[in-house]
Amino acid sequence: MSEGEPTVISTNDGEIVLQQVDGRTNEEDEVVELSLRAKLYRYDAEGGEGWKERGELNKMSEGEPTVISTNDGEIVLQQVDGRTNEEDEVVELSLRAKLYRYDAEGGEGWKERGIGEVKFLRNPETNKTRLLMRREQTLKICANHFISEFMELNAHAGSDKSWVWSTPADFADEVESPETLAIRFNSVENAQNFKEKFDELKVFGATEEDQEEAEDQAEAEAEDQAEAEAEDQAEAEAEEED
């Protein structure tokens, strides 16, 4: 659904139009001093009906669907669990950004994957952190993967507002997939905040096994570098002798 564009369900009775509305409730700029669940009644003096429950608009009981009947049958609006699996995680950072994915198989290069809030969510029990990003309006996930100390952020296209990195397992499409992603922010400050938090958290939840593996990898890379330098030096000496 595009911004401002309604969704239309056609039936033999006509059309049911689901129109997007402004989600603001005018409560956003006020301070909540107390919030309690209750049932409200109103005394109907004019109608002579006495006390009437005023919470009639919320008739849907937990697990009970709302049914719209038409000549084509019934449209059932079923309640769903509103949990996002983020409730038990700590939000370490949340910034608005634009995400891109590199399409290596299709040969189309960089493709926009969505605009929305990118978050670092840390599990307080394991200290593991995942990067999660949802598209605005639809809230569909466009990035969802753990960050590790093996991941490196690199400047994208020479910009100081964007970064590129690779992950061996992203679950945005609910199927594990290796991805190369790029993200762009609207300011240098946000881009730097993202990198600082990324670098901080990628080692925060590392286990001893992860640390040993990182040390082994660093040692192997150092040995490879030393061998390469030795070979270069040997070649240079051989050229001088010639």
Disulfide bonds with the S-S distance in Angstrom:
none
